[in-house]
Amino acid sequence: MSGRRSDGPTRPECRHWIGAEQRHCRSGENVRPYLTGPCCPDHTPNALRGLPEPPPGPGMPAAAWTTPSPISDSRVADARAIASGKRRSNPQAYRAAQAAVHHTT
């Protein structure tokens, strides 16, 4: 046997190296991911600098998923370029673009 138990999913552990004790922290309480790896509240980057933790932010704005994409604007311009003959395309796309442009104007 390898000495490791595999009776379920592993929980994240704090990977902070405690130099004075020559060991990793390995705490599993309230561990969160950081760029340096998973850290417990005692070993977050701000805690190590002696700074308070920042308050949780509001997250993504509500309108983030409803903002119109610039891709749709480029498709309209692309259809106009195809319809005018300035952009090469196959005959079917040319006729469809002409119909779309003449229908909308």
N, C-alpha and C positions, 0 to 999 in steps of 0.2 A: 504494500500500500504506500501511497505517496504522502500520507499524513494530512491531506486536505479533504475536507468534507465537501461533497457536492450534492447536498440534499435540498437544494433550492437556488433561486437566483441570488447572486452575490450583492451585497449592499455596498454602496460607495464608502470608501474610507479616506480620511484625511491623509495626504501624502507629504505633509510638511516634515522636513528633516530637523530634528531637535539635536543640534550639534553638541551641546553640553552632555547629553545622555547617549549620544551615538546611536540614535534609533529614529524611526518614523513615528509620527503621532498615532496613526491608525484609529483615531476616534471615528465612530460611526454616527454620532449625534448631530443632526441639522447640517449635514455636509452638503455644500453647494458647489457647482462647477465654476472654476475661474480659469484664466489663461495659464496659470502656473499648475493647474490640476485641481482635483477636488480638495476643498479646505473646510475644516470645522470653523465655527465662529471665533475661536481663539487664534486661528492662524490665517485669517483673510488678509489680503494685502493692506487694507486700512488698519486692521488690528495690529499687525506687525509694526506699522509706523506710528502707532499710538493715536490714530485718528478715529473719530466716530464713523460708524457705517452710514452710508447715504440712505435717505429714506426711499422706499420703493416709489418708482415713478408711475405715471398714469398709463404707460404702455403705448401701443400704437394708436394714433388718432382714429376716430370713428370714420372719417372720410378717406382714410388711406386706401381702402379697397374700392371706393366709388369714384376716384379721380379718373377723368377720361385719359385714356392712353394716347400718346402721340402717334402710335402705330396706326390708329384709325384715320388720323389726318393725313398720314403719308399714303395710305391706300387711296384716298380720294384724289390726291395729287397724282398718284401713279396712274389711276384710271383716266384722268384727264390727259396725261402725257401719252398714254397708249392710244386714246381716242384721237388725239391730234396728229398721231404718227411720229411724234418725237422720240418715242420709246419703242423699240422693236418688240414684237410679240407674234404669236401665231394668229392666223386669221380668226379663229373662234374668240380669242381673248380681245382682238381688235373690235369685232362686231359687238361683243358683250360690253366693252368699255364705251363704245359709241352709244349704245342703247342706254346705258346707265347715265352717261353725261347728258344726253339729250333729254332723257326722262326727268332729270332733276332740275334742269334749267328752264 
